[in-house]
Amino acid sequence: MCLLLICVTVIMKTPQPAPKFILNNPDGKSRGHILLIHGSAPFDMDGLIPGTTEKDRYGNFPFFRLLAEHLASKGWTVYRYSKPGVGKTEINTAEYAKTDLPRTVAQIQSILGEIPDDAAPKIIFAWSEGTLAATQLDIKKISGMIFLGGISTNIAGVVKWQGGPGKEELLRTLSEMKPTEMLGSDRPAKRLLDEIHLRDNWQYLQAHQQLKMLVLHGSADREVPVSEVRIWEKELGQARVNTEIGEDLDHRFSDPKKSPPNLAHLFISIDSWLDENWPVN
């Protein structure tokens, strides 16, 4: 898989239908609601990519299931979903290739609409490219956002940082492709084109003064430059944005030298921020 433009081969077939989303519920009274938003690849609700091998550092580890189980153990109701066309064991290429940005946002927004309209806090956790979709949602009733390895500017700059072409060349290339033509296994051309046409991502959050934000980024992140963190701070202000750069941690805020990944750093940072802003009653 590839989070942006670095890809591995994935076997894609016709999947079994998946539920709209699943819940991880706490044992007792819920402290609030947390929706998990995927990065760019064809992830299922566990954070797995069907068809990947044990050597794939992103697609073969149940990142979202483990995160959801941890948050539920701390009293939160957690919502997670599979991307369109992604089943438990296989990927429907034709269906997944339709996941441009509007369809991606519509899927997530429909899940947000299922969250009870109560007084409990509503939190969005978005990873990597998912931070671009998160800012396009109707977030007037969202209390907080947790961005991991997120993009604060425009994805074109991130692609160039990865060693890809500049924005103008990238736009020319994408304009010559069919909308559903895949860029590796991660995304259709139309989705990347949609994302390039967005404003810098931080701008979409300027007006949402109610939002509390936690931005986490590993200093050893190979997918998104750590410099993106400073843009959040500069443009939105340190009073609104809590940031943490994990020394020698990767795109998942884990130690890249350890396998399987150890999510302890991520869990500690999220728990601390949640407890500070929404203490246990």
C-alpha positions as CSV (number, residue, x, y, z in Angstrom):
1,M,0.0,0.0,0.0
2,C,1.0,3.6,0.0
3,L,-0.1,6.4,2.3
4,L,0.7,9.0,-0.4
5,L,2.7,7.8,-3.5
6,I,4.9,5.0,-2.1
7,C,3.1,1.8,-3.0
8,V,3.1,-2.0,-2.7
9,T,1.0,-4.5,-4.6
10,V,-2.4,-5.5,-3.2
11,I,-4.6,-8.3,-4.5
12,M,-8.0,-6.9,-5.2
13,K,-11.2,-9.0,-5.7
14,T,-14.9,-8.8,-5.0
15,P,-15.5,-8.5,-1.2
16,Q,-18.3,-9.6,1.1
17,P,-20.5,-6.6,2.1
18,A,-19.4,-4.8,5.3
19,P,-21.6,-3.0,7.8
20,K,-21.7,0.8,7.7
21,F,-19.7,1.0,10.8
22,I,-19.1,-0.9,14.1
23,L,-18.9,0.3,17.7
24,N,-16.5,-0.4,20.5
25,N,-18.5,0.4,23.6
26,P,-17.2,1.0,27.1
27,D,-18.3,-1.3,29.9
28,G,-20.0,1.5,31.9
29,K,-21.4,4.9,31.1
30,S,-19.8,6.5,28.0
31,R,-17.6,9.6,28.4
32,G,-18.4,10.6,24.7
33,H,-17.9,9.6,21.1
34,I,-14.8,9.2,19.0
35,L,-14.9,8.6,15.2
36,L,-11.7,7.1,13.6
37,I,-10.9,8.3,10.1
38,H,-8.4,6.3,7.9
39,G,-5.4,7.4,5.9
40,S,-5.3,7.1,2.1
41,A,-5.2,3.3,1.6
42,P,-8.0,0.8,1.2
43,F,-8.4,0.0,4.9
44,D,-11.0,-2.1,6.6
45,M,-12.5,-1.2,9.9
46,D,-9.7,-2.9,11.8
47,G,-7.1,-0.8,9.9
48,L,-6.0,-3.8,7.8
49,I,-5.6,-3.8,4.0
50,P,-6.9,-7.1,2.6
51,G,-4.3,-9.0,0.5
52,T,-1.2,-7.4,2.0
53,T,1.7,-9.6,3.3
54,E,3.3,-9.7,6.8
55,K,6.1,-7.5,5.5
56,D,3.7,-4.5,4.9
57,R,4.2,-2.1,7.7
58,Y,0.8,-0.5,7.4
59,G,-1.6,-2.9,5.9
60,N,-1.0,-6.0,8.1
61,F,-1.4,-4.4,11.5
62,P,-4.9,-3.9,13.1
63,F,-4.1,-0.3,14.1
64,F,-7.7,1.0,14.3
65,R,-9.0,-2.1,16.1
66,L,-6.4,-1.8,18.8
67,L,-6.9,2.0,19.1
68,A,-10.6,1.5,19.4
69,E,-10.3,-1.2,22.0
70,H,-8.0,1.0,24.1
71,L,-10.2,4.0,23.9
72,A,-13.3,2.0,24.8
73,S,-11.4,0.6,27.9
74,K,-11.0,4.3,28.9
75,G,-14.7,4.9,28.7
76,W,-15.3,6.1,25.2
77,T,-17.7,4.9,22.5
78,V,-15.6,4.5,19.3
79,Y,-16.9,4.4,15.7
80,R,-14.9,2.7,12.9
81,Y,-15.7,1.8,9.4
82,S,-14.4,0.1,6.2
83,K,-13.8,2.2,3.1
84,P,-16.1,1.6,0.1
85,G,-15.4,-1.6,-1.7
86,V,-13.2,-3.0,1.1
87,G,-14.3,-6.3,2.6
88,K,-12.8,-8.3,5.4
89,T,-10.7,-10.4,3.0
90,E,-10.8,-8.8,-0.4
91,I,-11.1,-5.4,-2.2
92,N,-13.5,-4.6,-5.0
93,T,-11.2,-2.5,-7.2
94,A,-14.0,-1.0,-9.3
95,E,-15.9,0.2,-6.2
96,Y,-12.9,1.5,-4.4
97,A,-11.7,3.4,-7.4
98,K,-14.8,5.6,-7.1
99,T,-13.6,7.0,-3.7
100,D,-12.9,10.5,-4.7
101,L,-12.9,13.2,-2.0
102,P,-16.6,14.0,-2.1
103,R,-17.6,10.4,-1.7
104,T,-15.0,9.9,1.1
105,V,-16.4,12.9,3.0
106,A,-20.0,11.8,2.4
107,Q,-19.3,8.3,3.9
108,I,-17.7,9.8,7.0
109,Q,-20.4,12.5,7.3
110,S,-23.1,9.8,7.2
111,I,-21.5,8.1,10.2
112,L,-21.2,11.3,12.1
113,G,-25.0,11.6,11.5
114,E,-25.5,8.4,13.5
115,I,-23.8,9.7,16.6
116,P,-26.4,10.7,19.2
117,D,-27.0,14.4,19.5
118,D,-26.4,14.5,23.2
119,A,-24.3,16.6,25.5
120,A,-21.3,14.2,25.4
121,P,-18.2,15.3,23.6
122,K,-17.7,14.3,20.0
123,I,-14.1,13.7,18.9
124,I,-12.6,13.0,15.5
125,F,-9.4,11.1,15.2
126,A,-7.9,11.4,11.8
127,W,-4.7,9.8,10.5
128,S,-2.5,11.0,7.6
129,E,-4.5,11.9,4.5
130,G,-7.6,11.5,6.6
131,T,-7.0,14.9,8.0
132,L,-7.9,16.4,4.6
133,A,-11.3,14.7,4.7
134,A,-11.8,15.7,8.4
135,T,-11.7,19.4,7.7
136,Q,-14.3,19.0,5.0
137,L,-16.9,17.7,7.4
138,D,-19.7,19.6,9.1
139,I,-17.9,20.0,12.4
140,K,-20.0,22.6,14.1
141,K,-20.9,20.1,16.9
142,I,-17.5,18.5,17.1
143,S,-15.7,19.2,20.4
144,G,-12.2,18.1,19.5
145,M,-9.9,16.7,16.8
146,I,-6.8,14.5,17.1
147,F,-4.6,14.6,14.1
148,L,-1.9,12.0,13.7
149,G,0.8,12.5,11.0
150,G,-1.6,15.1,9.5
151,I,-1.3,17.5,6.7
152,S,-1.7,21.2,7.6
153,T,-0.9,22.6,4.1
154,N,-1.6,21.2,0.7
155,I,-0.9,17.6,-0.3
156,A,1.0,18.7,-3.4
157,G,3.8,19.9,-1.1
158,V,3.8,16.6,0.7
159,V,4.1,14.6,-2.6
160,K,7.0,16.8,-3.7
161,W,8.7,16.3,-0.3
162,Q,8.4,12.6,-0.8
163,G,10.3,12.9,-4.1
164,G,7.4,13.3,-6.4
165,P,6.7,16.0,-9.1
166,G,5.9,19.6,-8.4
167,K,2.3,20.8,-8.2
168,E,1.9,21.9,-11.9
169,E,3.4,18.7,-13.3
170,L,1.3,16.7,-10.9
171,L,-1.9,18.5,-12.0
172,R,-1.0,17.9,-15.7
173,T,-0.4,14.2,-15.1
174,L,-3.7,13.8,-13.1
175,S,-5.7,15.7,-15.7
176,E,-4.7,13.2,-18.4
177,M,-5.8,10.2,-16.3
178,K,-9.3,8.7,-16.0
179,P,-10.9,9.7,-12.6
180,T,-11.0,6.1,-11.5
181,E,-7.5,5.2,-12.6
182,M,-5.6,4.1,-9.6
183,L,-2.3,5.6,-8.3
184,G,-0.8,2.4,-7.0
185,S,-3.2,0.7,-4.6
186,D,-4.0,3.7,-2.5
187,R,-6.2,6.1,-4.3
188,P,-7.9,7.0,-7.6
189,A,-6.5,9.9,-9.6
190,K,-9.7,12.0,-8.9
191,R,-9.2,11.9,-5.1
192,L,-5.7,13.3,-5.3
193,L,-6.8,15.9,-7.8
194,D,-9.6,16.9,-5.5
195,E,-7.2,17.2,-2.6
196,I,-4.7,19.3,-4.6
197,H,-7.5,21.8,-5.3
198,L,-8.1,22.3,-1.6
199,R,-6.8,25.4,0.2
200,D,-4.2,24.8,2.9
201,N,-5.8,22.5,5.4
202,W,-5.4,24.7,8.4
203,Q,-7.6,27.4,6.8
204,Y,-10.7,25.2,7.1
205,L,-10.4,25.2,10.9
206,Q,-9.9,29.0,11.4
207,A,-13.5,29.7,12.1
208,H,-14.1,26.8,14.5
209,Q,-13.1,28.4,17.7
210,Q,-14.9,25.7,19.7
211,L,-12.5,23.0,18.6
212,K,-9.8,21.7,20.8
213,M,-7.0,20.1,18.9
214,L,-4.2,17.6,19.5
215,V,-1.6,17.2,16.8
216,L,0.8,14.3,17.0
217,H,3.7,13.7,14.6
218,G,6.7,11.4,14.7
219,S,10.1,12.9,14.0
220,A,10.9,9.8,12.0
221,D,7.7,10.0,9.9
222,R,8.6,9.0,6.3
223,E,5.1,9.8,4.8
224,V,4.4,13.4,5.9
225,P,7.1,16.0,6.9
226,V,7.2,16.9,10.6
227,S,7.3,20.6,9.5
228,E,3.5,20.3,9.0
229,V,3.1,20.5,12.9
230,R,4.5,24.0,13.1
231,I,2.0,25.3,10.6
232,W,-0.9,24.2,12.9
233,E,0.7,26.1,15.8
234,K,1.6,29.2,13.8
235,E,-1.8,29.6,12.0
236,L,-4.2,28.4,14.7
237,G,-2.3,29.4,17.8
238,Q,-0.8,27.3,20.6
239,A,-3.8,28.2,22.8
240,R,-6.1,26.1,20.5
241,V,-3.6,23.4,19.4
242,N,-1.6,21.0,21.6
243,T,1.2,19.6,19.6
244,E,3.7,16.8,20.3
245,I,6.6,15.6,18.2
246,G,7.5,12.0,19.1
247,E,11.3,11.6,19.0
248,D,12.3,8.8,16.6
249,L,8.6,7.8,16.2
250,D,7.1,7.0,12.9
251,H,3.9,7.8,11.0
252,R,1.9,5.8,13.5
253,F,3.6,7.4,16.5
254,S,5.4,4.1,17.2
255,D,9.0,2.9,17.2
256,P,9.8,1.9,13.6
257,K,12.4,-0.5,14.8
258,K,9.9,-2.6,16.7
259,S,7.6,-5.2,15.1
260,P,4.7,-5.5,15.7
261,P,4.3,-1.8,16.4
262,N,4.1,-0.6,20.0
263,L,1.3,1.9,20.4
264,A,2.1,2.9,24.0
265,H,3.3,6.4,23.1
266,L,0.2,7.1,21.1
267,F,-2.1,5.8,23.8
268,I,-0.4,7.8,26.6
269,S,-0.5,11.0,24.6
270,I,-4.2,10.7,23.6
271,D,-5.3,9.6,27.1
272,S,-3.6,12.5,28.7
273,W,-5.1,15.1,26.3
274,L,-8.6,13.6,26.7
275,D,-8.4,13.4,30.5
276,E,-7.2,17.0,30.6
277,N,-10.1,18.4,28.5
278,W,-12.9,15.9,29.4
279,P,-12.1,14.6,32.9
280,V,-13.7,11.4,34.2
281,N,-16.7,12.3,36.3
